[in-house]
Amino acid sequence: MTRVKVSVLMAVFNTPFDLVIRAIDSVMNQDFKDFELLVIDDGSTVDLSLDLMRYCVKNQDKISYIRCKNEGQSFAINRAVHFAKGEYITIIDADDEYKSNHLSSCLHEMEHADLISSLTETVVSSNEDYYVADKYDLHKNIHVDDCILFATLFGKKEVFKSIHFENRYSADSCFYEQASKKYKVKKSQKRTYIYYRNIASSITAIHKQSRVLHN
């Protein structure tokens, strides 16, 4: 099995195709080239799945397409870890993107860590988009800079193989906390991940709307 330095995992569930392409292209345009991209189609509509397959085939030397039944992002990423060939594993959300130096910057941070999380360049429509529900009290909000964000996680493959993401809110921070008990973890101050908080169909936007309806 051909090895690569970094495996990038992306779960897709009915994300608009233009946003998925933006995410994929941002991975393909990295200044660091020793990577693979695993696109996990988490049970999207047939039309989107066909579009995804066609796009992935164009770059099949770098991209693998995997389709599975819909079980949620956590399970999709857990499944993808088993197919990953990289020494390191990281994630990208289907509606976000990397700056061109994201992978190389993350690798530089790994000299004294097994797993990192990083800050983001956060794109918002209003100031309130900088805040998300606190996992300890869903009625309180915390700034995204104070969170562990799923797709900014970057670490050694053994970390992702030994710890699984749970299907729950704040699965990212729970993963990071579990890892900290066994591995060297740190929060990077670099902002090479572009996090779009202004997309109405995103998981976080849907969760925020649900909170409003139930309060």
For each residue, the residues with C-beta under 8 A, 3 or more apart:
1: 85
2: 85
3: 85 86 87
4: 7 34 35 36 85 86 87
5: 32 34 35 86 87 88 107
6: 32 34 35 36 86 87 88 89 90 103 107
7: 4 35 36 38 84 85 86 88 89 90 157
8: 27 35 36 37 38 90 91 92 103
9: 38 40 77 80 81 84 89 90 91 92
10: 23 24 27 37 38 39 40 91 92 93 94
11: 40 42 73 76 77 80 94
12: 15 20 39 40 41 42 44 48 52 94
13: 41 42 43 44 70 73 76 94
14: 44 45 48
15: 12 19 20 44 48 94 95 201
16: 19 20 95 201
17: 20 21 48 51 52
18: 21 22
19: 15 16 22 23 94 95 199
20: 12 15 16 17 23 24 52 94 95
21: 17 18 24 25 55
22: 18 19 25 26 97
23: 10 19 20 26 27 92 93 94 95 96 97
24: 10 20 21 27 28 37 39 55 59 63
25: 21 22 28 29 97
26: 22 23 29 30 92 97 98 99 100 102 194
27: 8 10 23 24 30 35 37 92 98
28: 24 25 37 59 62
29: 25 26 100
30: 26 27 33 35 98 100 101 102 103 104
31: 100 101 103 104
32: 5 6 35 101 103 104 107
33: 30
34: 4 5 6
35: 4 5 6 7 8 27 30 32 62 86 103
36: 4 6 7 8 62 63 64 84 85 86
37: 8 10 24 27 28 59 62 63 64
38: 7 8 9 10 63 64 66 80 83 84
39: 10 12 24 52 56 63 64 65 66
40: 9 10 11 12 66 67 68 76 77 79 80
41: 12 13 44 48 49 52 65 66 67 68
42: 11 12 13 68 69 70 71 72 73 75 76
43: 13 67 68 69 70 71
44: 12 13 14 15 41 48 49 52
45: 14 48 49
46: 49 50
47: 50 51
48: 12 14 15 17 41 44 45 51 52
49: 41 44 45 46 52 53 67
50: 46 47 53 54
51: 17 47 48 54 55
52: 12 17 20 39 41 44 48 49 55 56 65
53: 49 50 56 57 65
54: 50 51 57 58
55: 21 24 51 52 58 59
56: 39 52 53 59 60 63 64 65
57: 53 54 60 65
58: 54 55
59: 24 28 37 55 56 62 63
60: 56 57 63 64
61:
62: 28 35 36 37 59
63: 24 36 37 38 39 56 59 60
64: 36 37 38 39 56 60 83
65: 39 41 52 53 56 57
66: 38 39 40 41 79 80 83
67: 40 41 43 49
68: 40 41 42 43 71 76 79
69: 42 43
70: 13 42 43
71: 42 43 68 75 76 167
72: 42 75 76 167
73: 11 13 42 76 77 150 165 171 203
74: 77 78 164 165 166 167 168 171
75: 42 71 72 78 79 165 167
76: 11 13 40 42 68 71 72 73 79 80
77: 9 11 40 73 74 80 81 91 165
78: 74 75 81 164 165
79: 40 66 68 75 76 82 83
80: 9 11 38 40 66 76 77 83 84
81: 9 77 78 84 89 157 160 161
82: 79
83: 38 64 66 79 80
84: 7 9 36 38 80 81 89 157 160
85: 1 2 3 4 7 36
86: 3 4 5 6 7 35 36 89 157
87: 3 4 5 6 156 157
88: 5 6 7 106 107 110 154 155 156 157
89: 6 7 9 81 84 86 154 155 156 157 159 160
90: 6 7 8 9 103 106 151 153 154 155
91: 8 9 10 77 150 151 152 153
92: 8 9 10 23 26 27 96 97 98 151 193
93: 10 23 96 150 151 195 202
94: 10 11 12 13 15 19 20 23
95: 15 16 19 20 23 196 199 201 202
96: 23 92 93 151 193 194 195 196
97: 22 23 25 26 92 194 196
98: 26 27 30 92 102 103 192 193 194
99: 26 102 121 192 193 194
100: 26 29 30 31
101: 30 31 32 104 105 192
102: 26 30 98 99 105 106 192 193
103: 6 8 30 31 32 35 90 98 106 107
104: 30 31 32 101 107 108
105: 101 102 108 109 188 190 192
106: 88 90 102 103 109 110 116 118 154 188 192
107: 5 6 32 88 103 104 110
108: 104 105 111
109: 105 106 113 116 118 154 186 188 190
110: 88 106 107 113 114 116 154 155 156
111: 108
112: 184 186
113: 109 110 116 155 184 185 186
114: 110 155 156 158 159 179 183 184 185
115: 153 154 155 156 159 176 179 183 184 185
116: 106 109 110 113 152 153 154 155 185 186 187 188
117: 148 149 152 153 154 172 176 185 187 188
118: 106 109 149 152 154 187 188 189 190 191 192 193
119: 145 152 187 188 189 190 191 193
120: 144 145 149 152 191 193 194 195
121: 99 191 192 193 194 195
122: 129 130 144 195 197
123: 194 195 196 197 198
124: 127 129 130 197 198
125: 129 197 198
126: 129
127: 124 130
128: 131
129: 122 124 125 126 197 198
130: 122 124 127 143 144 145 197
131: 128 141 142 143 144
132: 141 142 144 147 204 208
133: 138 139 140 141 142 169 207 208 211
134: 137 138 140 141 142
135: 138 169 170 173 174
136: 140
137: 134 140
138: 133 134 135 169 211
139: 133 215
140: 133 134 136 137
141: 131 132 133 134
142: 131 132 133 134 146 147
143: 130 131 146 147
144: 120 122 130 131 132 147 149 195 197
145: 119 120 130
146: 142 143
147: 132 142 143 144 172 173
148: 117 152 153 172 173 175 176 187
149: 117 118 120 144 152 153 172 193 195
150: 73 91 93 153 171 172
151: 90 91 92 93 96 193 195
152: 91 116 117 118 119 120 148 149 193 195
153: 90 91 115 116 117 148 149 150 172 175 176
154: 88 89 90 106 109 110 115 116 117 118
155: 88 89 90 110 113 114 115 116 159 160 179 183
156: 87 88 89 110 114 115 159 160 183
157: 7 81 84 86 87 88 89 160 161
158: 114 161 162
159: 89 114 115 155 156 162 163 179 183
160: 81 84 89 155 156 157 163
161: 81 157 158
162: 158 159 182
163: 159 160 175 178 179 182
164: 74 78
165: 73 74 75 77 78 171 172 174 175
166: 74 171 174 175
167: 71 72 74 75 171
168: 74 171 174
169: 133 135 138 207
170: 135 173 174
171: 73 74 150 165 166 167 168 174 175
172: 117 147 148 149 150 153 165 175 176
173: 135 147 148 170 176 177
174: 135 165 166 168 170 171 177 178
175: 148 153 163 165 166 171 172 178 179
176: 115 117 148 153 172 173 179 180 185
177: 173 174 180 181
178: 163 174 175 181 182
179: 114 115 155 159 163 175 176 182 183 185
180: 176 177 183 185
181: 177 178
182: 162 163 178 179
183: 114 115 155 156 159 179 180
184: 112 113 114 115
185: 113 114 115 116 117 176 179 180
186: 109 112 113 116
187: 116 117 118 119 148
188: 105 106 109 116 117 118 119
189: 118 119
190: 105 109 118 119
191: 118 119 120 121
192: 98 99 101 102 105 106 118 121
193: 92 96 98 99 102 118 119 120 121 149 151 152
194: 26 96 97 98 99 120 121 123
195: 93 96 120 121 122 123 144 149 151 152
196: 95 96 97 123 199 202
197: 122 123 124 125 129 130 144 202 204 205
198: 123 124 125 129
199: 19 95 196 202 205
200: 205
201: 15 16 95 205 206
202: 93 95 196 197 199 205 206
203: 73 206 207
204: 132 197 207 208
205: 197 199 200 201 202 208 209
206: 201 202 203 209 210
207: 133 169 203 204 210 211
208: 132 133 204 205 211 212
209: 205 206 212 213
210: 206 207 213 214
211: 133 138 207 208 214 215
212: 208 209 215
213: 209 210
214: 210 211
215: 139 211 212
